[in-house]
Amino acid sequence: MVVCGDDGLAHRLAAELRGVYGEQVTLVVPPNERTVRPPVVGRARSASAALFDRVVSAAVGTVGRSGTGGQPAGATAGQHPDGEGVLEAAELTEAVLAEAGVARAAALALVYDDDETNIRAALTARRLNPRLRLVLRLYNRRLGQHIEELLDQAAALAAGDGGGPGTAAETSTTVLSDADTAAPALAATAVAGTSRVVQTEGLLLRAVERPLSGDGPGTGLYTLALLSGGDPAGTDGTYGAGEQQPRLLPDDEEVRQAAGRQAVVLEHVSAPAGGESAAPARRAMTGVPPLGSLFSRRLRWSLAVLAGCVVGLAVALWLVTGIHPLRAFYITLLDLFAIDDPALREPLGRQLLQLLSALVGLLLLPLLLAAALEAFGTFRTASALRKPPRGLSGHVVLLGLGKIGTRVLTRLRELNIPVVCVESDPEARGLATARRLRVPVVLGDVTQEGVLEAAQIQRAQALLAVTSSDTTNLEAVLYARTVRPDLRVVLRLYDDDFATAVYRTLRTAYPQALTRSRSVTHLAAPAFAGAMLGRQVLGAVAVERRVLLFAAVDVDGHPQLEGRTVREAFQAGSWRVLALLGRADTSSSHVLGKGDRVVVAATRRGLAELR
């Protein structure tokens, strides 16, 4: 396996492949990545972390030119006792990919933060090895679909020229986004009571967190995880002697003995459909303002009163003069707009009605002008950033509208949750999305006094800090806690040790409030690793600071699955079959056979065993 990247996702992905799946990995990073301490998977720092804690301790010389000494220009290679390799290169050129062994590799992950770099390297790698399994990290989803089709077509043509049976099946291109992978978990964490949702091909899996009864999951289908007794919001998997540890995919006996303990239960498996509950979310996702928002309530009532006056004058004219009702209404409108002849020789009643119509017309002119100005102002502000309305409460304050924040914002609005965003960069990529979704935005540095107050933090439901700076997220959370000690906060923190220390300190200082820390790379790495191994990881659910994966697996060739019922195809602590892909009514007595494709909930090691 070859992993190329320039941030923490590359390091975590390499550690995931090596420590969990036992794969041989070559890591290609920029030269300055040598000084960055990469994250490790869980708390195991032995074999899986050895590559990264001893980055190129025994130096191998840098060769100035490609072809001199067999190394490309600007690249430095290192070899470790465990057989792992690190290649440092400023640019991911064809020579660097060749030196990394792409021509002999089974899979290549390109997880640079720049889409163009990943696409250029993918095209080069496909030329070097047409049968290579490619995994790309792209933020632009539409472009990713086109690139995936292009590279798969090139692989199919190469396999047809000389590939044996099954070659095309083993060759694939998968485009993933760490933002898309992590956003559902971050959004669900920020909103208490909101279901954890994983949408698959034709299925919608919904899990909830609740205490277990003595009979197990109760109305739920399966118990996916037992949460720790003393650490409900989760740290990183390490606990004191007196604390229960979280247990992923427990067996029935463990569930019975865990009565009263908090658990993550698979509550519902259904086919996704747009019902009445989905209508508000769809309306919220449209950028067109409703008709009622064009005019204020006071103006609407004023116009309604004037319309009633016009109708009343028309009826009075009909009764006084005896003319046809439609003609009476027409003459009233002419009088209203002062374009009718004066009623000099008409009866007194007609003259009085004409004067009253003229008076109503005078009142109508300023109202029409106000309506025009309000409508113009509404359309103008629809393309500008909105300010938080007065009296707003129960909303989520989202800090940061970068790559992750934009996806989280979209996810929250899909769930029809009110959001107020805070962003310091007026050119941030998420501002266009906030403008389209008509979400209030406060422009300003969140560390400055008054910015969080402008976002109505004192009446907010939760604070979700997902800026790219750990210190900014921490400072914002600490300040918000001084304003609202019971505020629910979710932090995006890069370093696991730092996140653990922050979480435990905040939990001790504010025991009545929920504090959770999440790492985007921690949530996204399993999906990338599964794609490199040919597994379709459909989603991930954060269980404290561990991750439970949902993957699509073919039953063919798996003795642990083929010929067994759904109930029997279960290994506690490793995997559980949830349903046939695309079928919401899968019976637990259904016998799995060839041709079946199932959705499984699995731990990292469980998914590795299913290979």
URVENZI-V801944 format. One line per field, one symbol per residue. psi: psi as a letter, one per 30 degrees, with the letter a starting at -180 (. if undefined). A space follows every 50 residues. Layout:
psi->???
This chain:
psi->kkkklgafeeeeeeeeeeeefglkkkkjlleffefkjlllkbgjgceffe effhjhejkkkkkfkkfjggklkgkkkkklfgflkkkkkekileeeeeef gefflelkkjhlfkeeeeeeeeeeeeeejfgkkkjkjkejeeeeeeeeee eeeeeeeeefegkakfeeefklkkklkeeeefeeeeeeefjkfkkkkjka jgljkkklklkklfgbfbfleljekklkegiefkcgfkllegkklkjkil leeeeefhkfkkljkjekjlkkkjaeffeeeeeffkgkkleffekleeee eeeeeeeeeeeeeeeeeeeefglkeeeeeeeeeeeeghglkkieglleee eeeeeeeeeeeefeeeeeeeeeeeeeeeeeffglkllklkgklglkjjjk hbeeeeeeeeeeeeghkkkkkkkfjfgkffeeeeeefhkkkjkljffkkf eeefghffglelkjjhlfkeeeeeeeeeeeffejfgkkkkkjkekeeeee eeeeeeeeeifflkkkkkkeeeeeeeeeeeefggkjjflkkkjbglkkkk lkkkekgjffekglleefhkjkfdlkkelkkfkfhkkfgkkkakfkklkk klleeeeeef.
